[in-house]
Amino acid sequence: MVYGHTRLIVLEEGANIMKGYEFEVVTQPAYRAIGLKWDGPWSDISQLKAMIQEVSQRVGELEHAVNPQIQLGLSYHLRPDGFVHYSAYEVTDEQDVPEGMVEIAVPEMTYLMTQHQKGQDIGQTYNEVWNWMTKSEYDPYREPSVQYFDDYLPIKHERYPADRDLEDPHFDILIPIIKQR
């Protein structure tokens, strides 16, 4: 459910084609998610990819998944050499936490949302997110009294459809934001 939104379309010219990035400011209600947690350095990123695949294979254990076709990737840059990542599915309150999995509560937040399209460069998509942020009236949200090690986008949430191509994925990007003072 989306409570409110603002839409802005940015067009970038390059390589004789127009690439469109559509940005929306949306407020999402709080939710509960269950999955696996990875806390590691950039050098161990292959372990993260294996964990994400494991969670997608275990979705059947979550009989109260809100939408088992959408896998969540919730990243928090809480370490200087890497980050903390939850690969999870949104669940209802009736869902028990299966053995080996963890629960994460995501509060209601306002997000900058865009879609990374198949065939686009993920780094370029995130550059466009940052470019939008620098020109907007918003700053990336940071939890009070938490130290982050990414000054630009300290929290990144992504929503992956089950039918994505693992080599060239398409997915939603949601960056928690707060209005500048």
C-alpha atoms as an extended CHARMM CRD file, in Angstrom:
* protein
*
       181  EXT
         1         1  MET       CA              0.0000000000        0.0000000000        0.0000000000  PROA      1               0.0000000000
         2         2  VAL       CA              1.3660000000        3.4070000000       -0.9410000000  PROA      2               0.0000000000
         3         3  TYR       CA              0.2470000000        6.3450000000        1.1670000000  PROA      3               0.0000000000
         4         4  GLY       CA              1.5780000000        9.1660000000       -0.9590000000  PROA      4               0.0000000000
         5         5  HSD       CA              3.8520000000        9.7640000000       -3.9110000000  PROA      5               0.0000000000
         6         6  THR       CA              5.5000000000       12.3420000000       -6.1560000000  PROA      6               0.0000000000
         7         7  ARG       CA              6.7890000000       11.4180000000       -9.6110000000  PROA      7               0.0000000000
         8         8  LEU       CA              9.7360000000       12.8620000000      -11.5540000000  PROA      8               0.0000000000
         9         9  ILE       CA             11.1120000000       11.5120000000      -14.8280000000  PROA      9               0.0000000000
        10        10  VAL       CA             14.7660000000       12.1330000000      -15.7300000000  PROA      10              0.0000000000
        11        11  LEU       CA             15.9460000000       11.5210000000      -19.2650000000  PROA      11              0.0000000000
        12        12  GLU       CA             19.6100000000       11.0120000000      -19.9940000000  PROA      12              0.0000000000
        13        13  GLU       CA             21.0430000000       11.1890000000      -23.4850000000  PROA      13              0.0000000000
        14        14  GLY       CA             23.8980000000        8.8370000000      -24.2560000000  PROA      14              0.0000000000
        15        15  ALA       CA             25.1020000000        6.4900000000      -26.9740000000  PROA      15              0.0000000000
        16        16  ASN       CA             22.4110000000        7.9270000000      -29.3060000000  PROA      16              0.0000000000
        17        17  ILE       CA             19.6000000000        6.5520000000      -27.1490000000  PROA      17              0.0000000000
        18        18  MET       CA             17.3970000000        8.0090000000      -24.4440000000  PROA      18              0.0000000000
        19        19  LYS       CA             17.4760000000        6.1940000000      -21.1230000000  PROA      19              0.0000000000
        20        20  GLY       CA             14.6100000000        7.0890000000      -18.8270000000  PROA      20              0.0000000000
        21        21  TYR       CA             14.7860000000        6.9800000000      -15.0700000000  PROA      21              0.0000000000
        22        22  GLU       CA             11.5220000000        7.5140000000      -13.2800000000  PROA      22              0.0000000000
        23        23  PHE       CA             11.6840000000        8.5530000000       -9.6290000000  PROA      23              0.0000000000
        24        24  GLU       CA              8.8510000000        8.5910000000       -7.1210000000  PROA      24              0.0000000000
        25        25  VAL       CA              8.6990000000        9.6840000000       -3.5070000000  PROA      25              0.0000000000
        26        26  VAL       CA              6.5110000000        7.1340000000       -1.7090000000  PROA      26              0.0000000000
        27        27  THR       CA              5.5650000000        6.3900000000        1.8660000000  PROA      27              0.0000000000
        28        28  GLN       CA              5.3950000000        2.6970000000        2.6980000000  PROA      28              0.0000000000
        29        29  PRO       CA              3.7580000000        1.3360000000        5.8610000000  PROA      29              0.0000000000
        30        30  ALA       CA              5.7530000000       -0.6140000000        8.4450000000  PROA      30              0.0000000000
        31        31  TYR       CA              6.1740000000       -4.3200000000        7.7740000000  PROA      31              0.0000000000
        32        32  ARG       CA              7.7260000000       -7.4790000000        9.1440000000  PROA      32              0.0000000000
        33        33  ALA       CA             10.1300000000       -9.5960000000        7.1050000000  PROA      33              0.0000000000
        34        34  ILE       CA             11.8220000000      -12.9560000000        7.6570000000  PROA      34              0.0000000000
        35        35  GLY       CA             14.8840000000      -14.3460000000        5.9140000000  PROA      35              0.0000000000
        36        36  LEU       CA             18.6320000000      -14.6220000000        6.3370000000  PROA      36              0.0000000000
        37        37  LYS       CA             21.1970000000      -12.0610000000        7.4920000000  PROA      37              0.0000000000
        38        38  TRP       CA             24.6530000000      -11.5650000000        5.9760000000  PROA      38              0.0000000000
        39        39  ASP       CA             27.2040000000       -9.3440000000        7.7300000000  PROA      39              0.0000000000
        40        40  GLY       CA             30.4250000000       -9.2530000000        5.7780000000  PROA      40              0.0000000000
        41        41  PRO       CA             33.1910000000       -7.4630000000        3.9200000000  PROA      41              0.0000000000
        42        42  TRP       CA             33.0940000000       -6.5850000000        0.2360000000  PROA      42              0.0000000000
        43        43  SER       CA             35.6860000000       -9.3360000000       -0.3580000000  PROA      43              0.0000000000
        44        44  ASP       CA             33.1190000000      -12.0090000000        0.6590000000  PROA      44              0.0000000000
        45        45  ILE       CA             30.3590000000      -10.8230000000       -1.6890000000  PROA      45              0.0000000000
        46        46  SER       CA             30.1520000000      -14.2910000000       -3.3080000000  PROA      46              0.0000000000
        47        47  GLN       CA             28.8440000000      -15.6270000000        0.0330000000  PROA      47              0.0000000000
        48        48  LEU       CA             26.0830000000      -13.0100000000       -0.0890000000  PROA      48              0.0000000000
        49        49  LYS       CA             24.9760000000      -14.1510000000       -3.5400000000  PROA      49              0.0000000000
        50        50  ALA       CA             24.7730000000      -17.7630000000       -2.3050000000  PROA      50              0.0000000000
        51        51  MET       CA             22.7380000000      -16.6680000000        0.7320000000  PROA      51              0.0000000000
        52        52  ILE       CA             20.2780000000      -14.7290000000       -1.4650000000  PROA      52              0.0000000000
        53        53  GLN       CA             19.7940000000      -17.8500000000       -3.5880000000  PROA      53              0.0000000000
        54        54  GLU       CA             19.2560000000      -19.9580000000       -0.4520000000  PROA      54              0.0000000000
        55        55  VAL       CA             16.5170000000      -17.5990000000        0.7720000000  PROA      55              0.0000000000
        56        56  SER       CA             14.7140000000      -17.7730000000       -2.5730000000  PROA      56              0.0000000000
        57        57  GLN       CA             14.8000000000      -21.5860000000       -2.3160000000  PROA      57              0.0000000000
        58        58  ARG       CA             13.4050000000      -21.4850000000        1.2530000000  PROA      58              0.0000000000
        59        59  VAL       CA             10.4450000000      -19.1840000000        0.5560000000  PROA      59              0.0000000000
        60        60  GLY       CA              8.1640000000      -22.2330000000        0.7890000000  PROA      60              0.0000000000
        61        61  GLU       CA              8.8690000000      -22.3130000000        4.5390000000  PROA      61              0.0000000000
        62        62  LEU       CA              7.1130000000      -18.9480000000        4.8560000000  PROA      62              0.0000000000
        63        63  GLU       CA              3.4650000000      -19.9770000000        4.5700000000  PROA      63              0.0000000000
        64        64  HSD       CA              2.3920000000      -16.4550000000        5.5990000000  PROA      64              0.0000000000
        65        65  ALA       CA              4.5210000000      -14.5790000000        3.0550000000  PROA      65              0.0000000000
        66        66  VAL       CA              2.6300000000      -11.5140000000        1.8460000000  PROA      66              0.0000000000
        67        67  ASN       CA              3.9960000000      -11.8930000000       -1.6950000000  PROA      67              0.0000000000
        68        68  PRO       CA              6.2730000000      -14.8990000000       -2.2580000000  PROA      68              0.0000000000
        69        69  GLN       CA              7.0350000000      -13.5580000000       -5.7640000000  PROA      69              0.0000000000
        70        70  ILE       CA              8.9490000000      -10.5420000000       -4.3530000000  PROA      70              0.0000000000
        71        71  GLN       CA             12.2480000000      -11.1090000000       -2.5330000000  PROA      71              0.0000000000
        72        72  LEU       CA             13.5870000000       -8.2160000000       -0.4710000000  PROA      72              0.0000000000
        73        73  GLY       CA             17.2060000000       -7.0900000000       -0.1890000000  PROA      73              0.0000000000
        74        74  LEU       CA             17.7190000000       -4.7310000000        2.7600000000  PROA      74              0.0000000000
        75        75  SER       CA             21.2570000000       -3.3140000000        2.9830000000  PROA      75              0.0000000000
        76        76  TYR       CA             22.7080000000       -1.2410000000        5.8100000000  PROA      76              0.0000000000
        77        77  HSD       CA             26.2500000000        0.1450000000        5.5400000000  PROA      77              0.0000000000
        78        78  LEU       CA             27.2030000000       -0.4310000000        9.1750000000  PROA      78              0.0000000000
        79        79  ARG       CA             30.8060000000       -1.5580000000        8.7170000000  PROA      79              0.0000000000
        80        80  PRO       CA             33.7930000000        0.1960000000        7.1230000000  PROA      80              0.0000000000
        81        81  ASP       CA             34.7680000000       -2.7950000000        4.9590000000  PROA      81              0.0000000000
        82        82  GLY       CA             31.3230000000       -3.9770000000        3.8300000000  PROA      82              0.0000000000
        83        83  PHE       CA             27.7090000000       -3.9650000000        4.9430000000  PROA      83              0.0000000000
        84        84  VAL       CA             24.8670000000       -5.8590000000        6.6170000000  PROA      84              0.0000000000
        85        85  HSD       CA             22.2690000000       -7.3690000000        4.2900000000  PROA      85              0.0000000000
        86        86  TYR       CA             18.9480000000       -9.0920000000        4.9390000000  PROA      86              0.0000000000
        87        87  SER       CA             17.5160000000      -11.2440000000        2.1670000000  PROA      87              0.0000000000
        88        88  ALA       CA             13.9070000000      -11.7450000000        3.1890000000  PROA      88              0.0000000000
        89        89  TYR       CA             10.2140000000      -11.8280000000        2.3890000000  PROA      89              0.0000000000
        90        90  GLU       CA              7.4910000000       -9.6930000000        3.8950000000  PROA      90              0.0000000000
        91        91  VAL       CA              5.3030000000      -11.8120000000        6.1790000000  PROA      91              0.0000000000
        92        92  THR       CA              2.1780000000      -11.4320000000        8.3000000000  PROA      92              0.0000000000
        93        93  ASP       CA              2.1720000000      -11.5170000000       12.1030000000  PROA      93              0.0000000000
        94        94  GLU       CA              1.0440000000      -15.1660000000       12.0160000000  PROA      94              0.0000000000
        95        95  GLN       CA              4.3740000000      -16.3120000000       10.5530000000  PROA      95              0.0000000000
        96        96  ASP       CA              6.7600000000      -18.1340000000       12.8970000000  PROA      96              0.0000000000
        97        97  VAL       CA             10.4900000000      -17.6800000000       12.3060000000  PROA      97              0.0000000000
        98        98  PRO       CA             11.8400000000      -20.8830000000       10.6930000000  PROA      98              0.0000000000
        99        99  GLU       CA             15.0140000000      -22.4060000000       12.1200000000  PROA      99              0.0000000000
       100       100  GLY       CA             18.1220000000      -20.5360000000       11.0400000000  PROA      100             0.0000000000
       101       101  MET       CA             16.2140000000      -17.4960000000        9.8150000000  PROA      101             0.0000000000
       102       102  VAL       CA             15.9050000000      -14.0370000000       11.3870000000  PROA      102             0.0000000000
       103       103  GLU       CA             13.1660000000      -11.4480000000       11.6500000000  PROA      103             0.0000000000
       104       104  ILE       CA             13.5050000000       -7.7620000000       10.7850000000  PROA      104             0.0000000000
       105       105  ALA       CA             10.9650000000       -5.0310000000       11.5120000000  PROA      105             0.0000000000
       106       106  VAL       CA             10.9680000000       -2.2130000000        8.9610000000  PROA      106             0.0000000000
       107       107  PRO       CA              9.2430000000        0.9540000000       10.1980000000  PROA      107             0.0000000000
       108       108  GLU       CA              7.0110000000        3.1560000000        8.0890000000  PROA      108             0.0000000000
       109       109  MET       CA              9.3390000000        5.2110000000        5.9250000000  PROA      109             0.0000000000
       110       110  THR       CA              9.3860000000        7.6370000000        3.0500000000  PROA      110             0.0000000000
       111       111  TYR       CA             11.4730000000        6.4020000000        0.1250000000  PROA      111             0.0000000000
       112       112  LEU       CA             12.8810000000        7.5530000000       -3.1510000000  PROA      112             0.0000000000
       113       113  MET       CA             11.8330000000        4.7420000000       -5.4890000000  PROA      113             0.0000000000
       114       114  THR       CA             13.0040000000        3.8850000000       -8.9840000000  PROA      114             0.0000000000
       115       115  GLN       CA             13.3230000000        0.7770000000      -11.1260000000  PROA      115             0.0000000000
       116       116  HSD       CA             16.5730000000       -0.7050000000      -12.3460000000  PROA      116             0.0000000000
       117       117  GLN       CA             15.7750000000       -2.1320000000      -15.7700000000  PROA      117             0.0000000000
       118       118  LYS       CA             17.2230000000       -5.2280000000      -17.3860000000  PROA      118             0.0000000000
       119       119  GLY       CA             20.1040000000       -4.1800000000      -19.6400000000  PROA      119             0.0000000000
       120       120  GLN       CA             21.0440000000       -1.1220000000      -17.5750000000  PROA      120             0.0000000000
       121       121  ASP       CA             24.2730000000       -0.7880000000      -15.6100000000  PROA      121             0.0000000000
       122       122  ILE       CA             23.4910000000       -1.0840000000      -11.8620000000  PROA      122             0.0000000000
       123       123  GLY       CA             26.2340000000        1.3910000000      -10.9680000000  PROA      123             0.0000000000
       124       124  GLN       CA             24.7750000000        3.9260000000      -13.4030000000  PROA      124             0.0000000000
       125       125  THR       CA             21.2890000000        3.4380000000      -11.9370000000  PROA      125             0.0000000000
       126       126  TYR       CA             22.6300000000        4.1760000000       -8.4470000000  PROA      126             0.0000000000
       127       127  ASN       CA             24.5200000000        7.2110000000       -9.8410000000  PROA      127             0.0000000000
       128       128  GLU       CA             21.2040000000        8.5180000000      -11.1730000000  PROA      128             0.0000000000
       129       129  VAL       CA             19.6390000000        7.9450000000       -7.7410000000  PROA      129             0.0000000000
       130       130  TRP       CA             22.4300000000        9.9890000000       -6.1460000000  PROA      130             0.0000000000
       131       131  ASN       CA             22.1280000000       12.7140000000       -8.8170000000  PROA      131             0.0000000000
       132       132  TRP       CA             18.4000000000       12.9780000000       -8.0840000000  PROA      132             0.0000000000
       133       133  MET       CA             19.1060000000       13.1640000000       -4.3620000000  PROA      133             0.0000000000
       134       134  THR       CA             21.6190000000       16.0250000000       -4.7270000000  PROA      134             0.0000000000
       135       135  LYS       CA             19.0660000000       18.1120000000       -6.6570000000  PROA      135             0.0000000000
       136       136  SER       CA             16.0850000000       17.3340000000       -4.4380000000  PROA      136             0.0000000000
       137       137  GLU       CA             14.7940000000       18.6280000000       -1.1270000000  PROA      137             0.0000000000
       138       138  TYR       CA             15.6300000000       15.2550000000        0.4790000000  PROA      138             0.0000000000
       139       139  ASP       CA             18.5810000000       13.6750000000        2.2390000000  PROA      139             0.0000000000
       140       140  PRO       CA             19.2140000000        9.9600000000        2.7520000000  PROA      140             0.0000000000
       141       141  TYR       CA             17.6690000000        8.8220000000        6.0270000000  PROA      141             0.0000000000
       142       142  ARG       CA             20.0240000000        7.7630000000        8.8000000000  PROA      142             0.0000000000
       143       143  GLU       CA             18.8360000000        6.1910000000       12.0240000000  PROA      143             0.0000000000
       144       144  PRO       CA             19.7380000000        8.4310000000       14.9670000000  PROA      144             0.0000000000
       145       145  SER       CA             22.8400000000        7.3780000000       16.9020000000  PROA      145             0.0000000000
       146       146  VAL       CA             23.8210000000        4.7340000000       14.3030000000  PROA      146             0.0000000000
       147       147  GLN       CA             27.1940000000        5.0220000000       12.5530000000  PROA      147             0.0000000000
       148       148  TYR       CA             27.0340000000        4.4360000000        8.7970000000  PROA      148             0.0000000000
       149       149  PHE       CA             30.0250000000        3.9810000000        6.5170000000  PROA      149             0.0000000000
       150       150  ASP       CA             28.3780000000        5.1240000000        3.2760000000  PROA      150             0.0000000000
       151       151  ASP       CA             27.8510000000        8.8910000000        3.3070000000  PROA      151             0.0000000000
       152       152  TYR       CA             25.7950000000        8.8940000000        0.1050000000  PROA      152             0.0000000000
       153       153  LEU       CA             23.2400000000        6.0880000000        0.4140000000  PROA      153             0.0000000000
       154       154  PRO       CA             23.6170000000        4.4550000000        3.8570000000  PROA      154             0.0000000000
       155       155  ILE       CA             20.4410000000        2.3340000000        3.5890000000  PROA      155             0.0000000000
       156       156  LYS       CA             19.3320000000        0.6190000000        0.3930000000  PROA      156             0.0000000000
       157       157  HSD       CA             16.2220000000       -1.5120000000        0.0130000000  PROA      157             0.0000000000
       158       158  GLU       CA             15.5960000000       -3.5180000000       -3.1490000000  PROA      158             0.0000000000
       159       159  ARG       CA             12.6360000000       -5.6330000000       -4.3020000000  PROA      159             0.0000000000
       160       160  TYR       CA             13.4230000000       -8.4960000000       -6.6760000000  PROA      160             0.0000000000
       161       161  PRO       CA             10.7490000000      -10.3050000000       -8.6950000000  PROA      161             0.0000000000
       162       162  ALA       CA             11.0130000000      -14.0940000000       -8.7210000000  PROA      162             0.0000000000
       163       163  ASP       CA             11.3260000000      -14.0990000000      -12.5340000000  PROA      163             0.0000000000
       164       164  ARG       CA             14.4720000000      -11.9390000000      -12.6170000000  PROA      164             0.0000000000
       165       165  ASP       CA             17.5030000000      -12.9110000000      -14.6570000000  PROA      165             0.0000000000
       166       166  LEU       CA             20.2880000000      -13.3940000000      -12.0980000000  PROA      166             0.0000000000
       167       167  GLU       CA             22.9220000000      -12.2510000000      -14.6370000000  PROA      167             0.0000000000
       168       168  ASP       CA             20.9840000000       -9.1390000000      -15.7840000000  PROA      168             0.0000000000
       169       169  PRO       CA             18.3050000000       -8.4100000000      -13.1740000000  PROA      169             0.0000000000
       170       170  HSD       CA             15.4870000000       -5.9090000000      -13.0500000000  PROA      170             0.0000000000
       171       171  PHE       CA             14.3150000000       -4.7060000000       -9.6230000000  PROA      171             0.0000000000
       172       172  ASP       CA             12.9040000000       -1.8120000000       -7.5970000000  PROA      172             0.0000000000
       173       173  ILE       CA             15.2580000000        0.4090000000       -5.6000000000  PROA      173             0.0000000000
       174       174  LEU       CA             13.9240000000        2.1390000000       -2.4900000000  PROA      174             0.0000000000
       175       175  ILE       CA             16.1640000000        4.5920000000       -0.6210000000  PROA      175             0.0000000000
       176       176  PRO       CA             14.8460000000        5.8160000000        2.7520000000  PROA      176             0.0000000000
       177       177  ILE       CA             14.7950000000        9.6200000000        2.6810000000  PROA      177             0.0000000000
       178       178  ILE       CA             13.9500000000       12.5730000000        4.9080000000  PROA      178             0.0000000000
       179       179  LYS       CA             13.1600000000       16.1680000000        3.9660000000  PROA      179             0.0000000000
       180       180  GLN       CA             16.0380000000       18.5760000000        4.4210000000  PROA      180             0.0000000000
       181       181  ARG       CA             15.6310000000       21.0140000000        7.2820000000  PROA      181             0.0000000000
